[in-house]
């Protein structure tokens, strides 16, 4: 090798040995250097060792670190704009990728000889040396450059590894969980800050004097020896709850322990036992307060449920009592109704005599008349039969009156249906005339075609009409003008009116004031019950009975009834 011959020259050899010795001291100097300092130191060293005009060191670009590019020039050249020179040299090297080449001298005239060595990180990291000396680089120069690059690469790699290590240590130290590892015989080698604080240990010196079993609460130790350590060593991991011991207070602290084995990545042999464990006191307290909350909640729910059940029971009882009260009240109402009917029946008893008096008188009259007719022999059989038929009709009518009254008293429902109003009026008028004798009364019946029907009980309504018409007849017994007008009309407000107007004596005030009260009468044989019964019947039909004086003498009785609903 020709360059070895060069070294045989004492001068060269001395230089070479001097440079190699200098290079061998660099790693020791770089121990605490950062990347930039390493790059700058190697550049400065090489300027003098290689007698170069420029040294450019480009450190590898790594994540989270700024790129490091350092350039040093000899005092012989002026760097001018260092950024420009850097770019030229770097671009020339990346272009040629040769270990030696020449470029136009960026510092002046002529050429700049270049020697470049990659730094072993891959990519474009490397050391580039330049000199205007045309003999640059000699083999010795390249040897020195290569050794410098290799030292710098190692130093930078170590720096990266240490930075990574520092990050991991800081991560573990800052963790709130207990992190530690021990030798396989159980001698602890490391316990993080949180671990020392949680267990009341002062630091790693105290930790190293213990065994991992000492970390466990006394009653956990046998289990650890017999079961857990063999499990960790056998399967590589155990995860579960364990009580550890606080070294100062002796308190048992529950931990969720992840206990595992660390194997050597290269040989696969077990190296350490390690743990990442979480203090469960906070979680347990939370669980306990949750459990208590749950219990109190359950208790409150139970209390509330029983209160609700009681309230429900009370409500049920109240509802039952109310229902019974309702039933009783209904019964009372019925009794009251019955009583009022009985009282009405009392009135009706009087009315009965009053009502029956008329048909029975008519009946007796007719029978007597018939007997006289038969005795005289002057009348035809047909005439006598008519008189007797009339007697029979009156007897039937009396019977009907009794039947209706009985039905009324027995609480039976009064039969109600649509009746033709003109028919009711005609019949009542005929009956009234027949009973009392016409007394020469001129009767006018006029019917509004819009008031053809009423809804009610035929007999009761007839009873009303009969009463009114008969009273009218009787009032006109002594008067000269004997006119009776019975007229129907459809009123605007959904009512039908039956007006019975006479030209009789009219009503004295003392009677008019108490007209519808029982037992007010001016008649020697009257009972004063007819109008009070009439009003009761009309009101039971949802209507009204009113009196008004007839202008020019006489009385008008007006019955209003609701128009029957369309069916
Ligand atoms: P009674 O006919 O048994 O007296 P009412 O209750 O039917 O009972 O009549 C009460 C009284 O009202 C009668 O006594 C009579 O004085 C008076 N009265 C009833 N209708 C008329 C009428 N159209 N004109 C004059 N007075 C009447």
Boltz pocket constraint, residues with backbone or C-beta under 6 A from the ligand:
constraints:
  - pocket:
      binder: B
      contacts: [[A, 354], [A, 467], [A, 468], [A, 471], [A, 472], [A, 475], [A, 502], [A, 504], [A, 505], [A, 506], [A, 507], [A, 511], [A, 515], [A, 517], [A, 520], [A, 521], [A, 522], [A, 523], [A, 525], [A, 526], [A, 527], [A, 528], [A, 529], [A, 530], [A, 531], [A, 532], [A, 554], [A, 555]]
      max_distance: 6.0
